[in-house]
Amino acid sequence: MHRCSIALKSNLRLALHNLTREVKGVKANQDIESLHRMRVASRRLSNILWAYRDFFDREKIKQIRDEVKTITRLLGRARDLDTQAFFLREIAAKLNGLDLLIKLVARNRLHAQEDVLTALRRISQGKLVRAINTLKFYSNADVYRIACKNIDRRRQELSRLSKAALGKRSHGKLHKMRIGAKHLRYTLENFSFLDKKRMDHFIEEARLIQQTLGDMHNYVVWRFEARLLAGKDPRVRQACRNFAALCSEHIEESYREFLKLYQRQRREKVWAKLKQFMDSSNRVACQGCSA
């Protein structure tokens, strides 16, 4: 079997393994990082199924991705609350009354655990694992051509979202841009075996956008939820106001950091260089790489 075919199958199996290996830790619910790793693994698995869809039955891939997306959604709320609770505990000494807010977040996290258990049951049933393990590989697909097509599609998506987000500042559009950067990063990683040395640079640039806008998005969501949690208790209301004000400061700081990053990438023509790289006929590290 050709090296590229082996790499594709190996990457898909690894993505599945990274999801299933966290089941025990997430079920124990003693380390929030287990849930974080499982959620990231589900997103990576969804993206690799998209990136490799031309090598398998597309209808089956769609069905599997729908199931993976359901699992990701079920894990989302609990992970977001874990992150918020961790941040609140870190700053508890700086703001008065945060202990009350921490208790409210902990209560919501307890309710979100039911969705987590539902996700675990879906994984443990084994249907997802069997569906992926029984996928039939199309051996006549041109790996390099498909890689170029899918990476460039993600690059165009990020470019489109960037223009929309920067035209008029919108947290919703910036959030979509973050997702676009994440999709590009994961797709580059999915095909990095073709030319890892050159792709690593673009992977890191996409990661920086994802990280900067991800931090900003967390603060936006937390500020919104703090206002919802304010309620009638004056102590909780004041704590929520203080926390919301702190989130606003972090939002502005994150946005300034993002603008610096965005402007540097424009000066250096990072994404134009990615396009040139993908358009190039030089198939370094993949000579004759037809699966």
C-alpha positions in Angstrom: 0.0 0.0 0.0 1.3 3.5 -0.9 2.7 5.7 1.8 0.0 8.3 1.3 -2.8 5.8 1.7 -1.2 4.6 4.9 -0.9 8.1 6.2 -4.6 8.9 5.5 -5.9 5.8 7.2 -3.5 6.2 10.1 -4.6 9.8 10.7 -8.2 8.8 10.7 -7.7 6.0 13.1 -5.7 8.3 15.4 -8.4 10.9 15.3 -11.0 8.3 16.4 -8.6 6.9 19.1 -8.1 10.4 20.5 -11.9 10.7 21.0 -12.6 7.3 22.5 -9.6 7.2 24.9 -11.1 10.1 26.9 -14.3 8.3 27.7 -13.1 6.9 31.1 -11.7 10.2 32.3 -14.7 12.2 31.2 -17.0 9.8 33.0 -15.0 10.0 36.2 -15.4 13.9 35.9 -12.3 14.5 38.1 -10.1 16.4 35.7 -11.7 19.1 33.4 -8.9 18.5 30.9 -10.3 15.1 29.9 -13.5 16.8 28.7 -11.5 19.5 27.0 -9.4 16.9 25.1 -12.5 14.9 24.1 -14.3 18.0 22.8 -11.2 19.0 20.8 -10.9 15.4 19.5 -14.5 15.4 18.3 -13.9 18.6 16.4 -10.7 17.3 14.9 -12.5 14.0 13.9 -15.3 16.0 12.3 -12.8 18.0 10.2 -10.7 15.1 9.2 -13.8 13.3 7.9 -14.6 16.4 5.9 -11.0 16.7 4.6 -10.9 13.1 3.6 -14.4 12.8 2.3 -13.3 12.3 -1.3 -11.5 9.1 -0.4 -14.7 7.4 1.0 -18.4 7.1 0.4 -19.6 10.7 0.8 -23.1 9.7 2.1 -21.6 7.5 4.9 -19.1 10.3 5.7 -22.0 12.7 6.1 -23.9 10.4 8.4 -20.8 9.8 10.6 -20.0 13.6 10.7 -23.5 14.3 11.8 -23.1 12.0 14.7 -19.7 13.5 15.6 -21.2 17.0 15.5 -24.0 15.9 17.9 -21.3 14.6 20.3 -19.4 17.9 20.0 -22.6 19.9 20.8 -23.4 17.8 23.8 -20.0 18.4 25.3 -19.9 22.1 24.5 -21.9 23.6 27.4 -20.1 21.7 30.1 -16.7 22.6 28.7 -17.6 26.3 28.5 -18.7 26.2 32.1 -15.6 24.4 33.2 -13.5 27.2 31.6 -15.5 29.9 33.1 -15.4 28.4 36.6 -11.6 28.0 36.3 -11.2 31.6 35.4 -13.5 32.8 38.2 -11.5 30.9 40.8 -8.3 32.4 39.4 -9.5 36.0 39.9 -11.7 35.4 43.0 -9.2 37.3 45.2 -9.5 40.4 43.0 -13.2 40.9 43.0 -15.7 40.8 45.8 -18.6 38.4 45.8 -17.3 36.1 43.2 -17.9 33.1 45.5 -21.6 33.5 44.8 -21.1 33.6 41.1 -18.9 30.6 41.2 -21.7 28.7 43.0 -24.2 29.6 40.2 -21.8 28.5 37.5 -21.2 25.2 39.5 -24.9 24.6 39.6 -25.3 25.1 35.9 -22.3 22.8 35.3 -24.0 20.1 37.3 -27.1 20.4 35.0 -24.9 20.2 31.9 -23.4 16.9 33.0 -26.5 15.1 31.7 -25.6 16.1 28.2 -22.0 14.9 28.7 -23.3 11.5 29.9 -25.5 11.3 26.8 -22.5 12.0 24.6 -20.6 9.2 26.4 -23.4 6.8 25.8 -23.4 7.5 22.1 -19.7 6.9 21.9 -19.8 3.7 24.1 -22.5 2.1 22.0 -19.8 1.5 19.4 -21.8 2.5 16.3 -19.5 5.4 15.6 -16.3 3.3 15.9 -17.8 0.5 13.7 -18.9 3.0 11.1 -15.4 4.6 10.8 -13.6 1.3 10.9 -15.7 -0.2 8.1 -15.3 2.7 5.7 -14.0 1.5 2.3 -11.1 3.5 0.9 -11.0 4.7 -2.7 -7.6 3.8 -3.9 -7.7 5.8 -7.2 -8.1 9.2 -5.6 -5.3 11.8 -6.2 -4.2 12.8 -2.6 -2.2 15.8 -3.6 -5.0 17.3 -5.8 -7.6 16.7 -3.2 -5.4 18.2 -0.5 -4.8 21.4 -2.5 -8.5 21.7 -3.2 -9.6 21.3 0.4 -6.9 23.5 1.9 -7.6 26.2 -0.6 -11.3 26.0 0.1 -10.5 26.6 3.8 -8.2 29.4 2.9 -10.9 31.1 0.9 -13.4 30.7 3.7 -11.0 32.4 6.2 -10.4 35.2 3.7 -14.1 35.8 3.3 -14.8 35.7 7.0 -11.9 38.0 7.7 -13.3 40.7 5.3 -16.7 40.4 7.0 -15.3 40.6 10.5 -13.0 43.6 9.8 -15.5 45.6 7.8 -17.4 46.5 10.9 -16.4 45.1 14.3 -18.8 42.4 15.3 -18.2 39.8 17.9 -20.4 37.3 16.0 -18.4 37.8 12.8 -15.1 37.6 14.7 -16.2 34.3 16.2 -17.0 32.9 12.7 -13.5 34.0 11.7 -12.0 32.1 14.6 -13.9 29.0 13.4 -12.6 29.6 9.9 -9.0 29.7 11.2 -9.6 26.5 13.2 -10.9 24.8 10.1 -7.9 25.8 8.0 -5.5 24.8 10.8 -7.0 21.3 11.1 -7.2 20.8 7.4 -3.5 21.7 7.0 -2.7 19.3 9.8 -4.7 16.6 8.1 -2.5 16.8 5.0 0.7 17.9 6.7 2.4 14.6 5.8 2.7 15.9 2.3 5.1 18.6 3.2 5.3 19.1 7.0 8.2 21.5 7.0 6.4 24.1 4.9 2.9 23.5 6.3 3.9 23.9 9.9 4.4 27.7 9.3 0.8 28.2 8.1 -0.6 25.9 10.8 1.0 28.1 13.5 -0.4 31.3 11.9 -3.9 29.9 11.8 -3.5 28.7 15.4 -2.6 32.2 16.5 -5.8 33.6 15.1 -7.8 30.8 16.6 -6.2 31.4 20.1 -6.5 35.2 20.1 -10.1 35.3 18.9 -11.0 32.3 21.1 -9.9 34.1 24.3 -11.9 37.1 23.1 -15.0 35.0 22.5 -14.8 33.5 26.0 -14.9 36.9 27.6 -17.8 38.0 25.4 -19.9 35.0 26.4 -19.0 35.3 30.0 -19.9 39.0 30.1 -23.3 38.2 28.5 -24.0 35.3 30.9 -22.9 37.4 33.9 -25.6 39.9 33.1 -28.2 37.2 32.8 -27.2 35.7 36.2 -27.4 39.1 38.0 -30.9 38.4 39.3 -32.5 40.1 42.3 -29.9 39.4 45.0 -27.9 42.7 45.3 -24.7 40.8 46.3 -24.9 38.6 43.1 -25.8 41.6 41.0 -22.8 43.5 42.1 -20.5 40.6 41.6 -21.9 40.1 38.1 -21.4 43.7 37.3 -17.8 43.6 38.5 -17.1 40.5 36.5 -18.8 41.9 33.4 -16.6 45.0 33.6 -13.5 42.9 33.9 -14.5 40.8 30.9 -15.0 44.1 28.9 -11.4 45.0 29.7 -10.1 41.6 28.5 -12.2 41.9 25.4 -10.6 45.2 24.4 -7.1 43.8 25.2 -7.8 40.6 23.2 -9.1 42.7 20.2 -6.0 44.9 20.2 -3.8 41.8 20.2 -5.8 40.3 17.4 -5.5 43.5 15.3 -1.7 43.4 15.7 -1.6 39.8 14.6 -4.0 40.5 11.6 -1.9 43.5 10.4 1.3 41.5 10.7 -0.1 38.7 8.7 -1.3 41.1 6.0 2.2 42.8 5.8 3.8 39.4 5.4 1.1 38.2 3.0 0.8 35.0 4.9 -2.3 33.7 3.2 -1.3 34.8 -0.3 1.9 32.7 0.3 -0.3 29.8 1.3 -2.2 30.1 -2.0 1.1 30.2 -3.9 2.3 27.2 -2.1 -0.9 25.2 -2.9 -0.9 26.3 -6.5 2.6 25.3 -7.0 3.3 22.2 -9.1 6.2 21.3 -6.9 5.1 18.2 -5.0 7.8 18.1 -2.4 7.8 15.0 -0.2 5.0 13.5 -2.3 6.5 12.6 -5.7 4.0 10.4 -7.5 1.7 10.4 -4.5 -1.5 8.9 -5.8 -3.3 6.9 -3.2 
